Amino acid sequence: MKYKHLFGPVPSRRLGVSLGIDLVPFKTCTLNCVYCECGRTTNLTLERKEYVPLAEILAELDDYLKGAPDLDYITFSGSGEPTLHTGIKSIIEFLKKNYPKYKIALLTNGTLLHDKKVRDEFMGADLILPSLDAASENAFKSVNRPHKNLSLDEMMNGLIKLRGEFKGAIWLEIFIIPGINDSDAEIELLKENIDKIKPDKIQINTLDRPGTESWVMPAEKCELEKIASRLGGEIIANFDSRKIIKSFSKDVEAEILATITRRPCTSQDLSRILGLHLNEINKYLQVLLESNRIYSEEETRGRFFRIK
C-alpha cells in the first residue's frame, strides 16, 4: 500500500465516493459487535491515545489531496473506533484549513460521546454517523458486547448532548439482528430514545457482508420496512446500487476473482495480498456474493471465499 492510514476511495451507499482515514490498529474498539465485518475485537479498550502517528496521517492526506481527487467525503472509519484516537481535532482543523472543499464525516459507535472533551474534538466535521443498536441492557450486551466499563445510559446521554451541540448533520444507524433487537418492546425503547436524540436521519441496516459470528443472519425486507415505519427511518440495507457508484473498480473486482481462483482466501488474506484495506475488500466481496460469482464457507481460520 502507498498509504498506511488512508484507504479507498471506496464505493459507499451512504456517502458516495469516500476516502477513508483509519486511526487505530486492527482491531481496536470499545465494542466487540457480533456483526462487525472486520471480525472480532482483539483490543477491547476505552483508552484514548495517539494510536498511529498524527504526523504520518497529515502527511498522507496532504500527499493524496494535493492531486484534487473527486470525493464526496473524507471519512473517519476503518479497523475500530476512530474516537479512541486523540488527534481527530487536529486532523479536522488541518483539512478545513488546507482542503476546505472536502466534506468530513465521522463513523462512530457513539460509546465515547458522553465525554464532552471527545464531543468537542469533532465539532468541525460536517456529518456524524453514530450507531445505536439497542435501547435495553440485554440487547446492548448481546449485540455490541461492550467493554465492561461502558454504560448504555451514558451512551444515550452522549447522543442526546451531541444533538444539542453539533451544528452539522447526524445520521443515526440502527443495525437489526433478528431475534435480538427486533422485538416490539426493543423497537419501542429505541423510538423513545430516538425522539430524545433527534437525528436528521434514521438509517435501518442489517447484515450485508459476513459478520463476526456466523449465526448472525440478515433481517427480512418486510421486517425492516415495519421497523423503519415505526421509527420514521429509511432502509439502507439495499445492495443493488453499489456497483454503479463511480468509485467501483472493475480492476479490483478482477484481481479478487483471479486471486481466489488460484486458492480460496479470507477477506484478511485478500487485504494483505492485494494491498487494499479490509473495508474496501469487503465491499467488493459483497458484490461478488450477490452476483452469485463466489460463495463463502466457514472454516477453522475464518470465512473463506471461493469461485463458484
Secondary structure, 3 states (H helix, E strand, C coil): CCCCCEEEEEEECCCEEEEEECCCCCCEECCCCCCCCCCCCCEECCCCECCCCHHHHHHHHHHHHCCCCCCCEEEECCCCCHHHECCHHHHHHHHHHHCCCCCEEEEECCCCCCCHHHHHHCCCCCEEEEECCCCCHHHHHHHHCCCCCCCHHHHHHHHHHHHHHCCCEEEEEEECCCCCCCCHHHHHHHHHHHHHHCCCEEEEECCCCCCCCCCCCCCCHHHHHHHHHHHCCEECCCCCCHHHCCCCCHHHHHHHHHHHHHCCECHHHHHHHHCCCHHHHHHHHHHHHHCCCEEEEEECCEEEEEEC
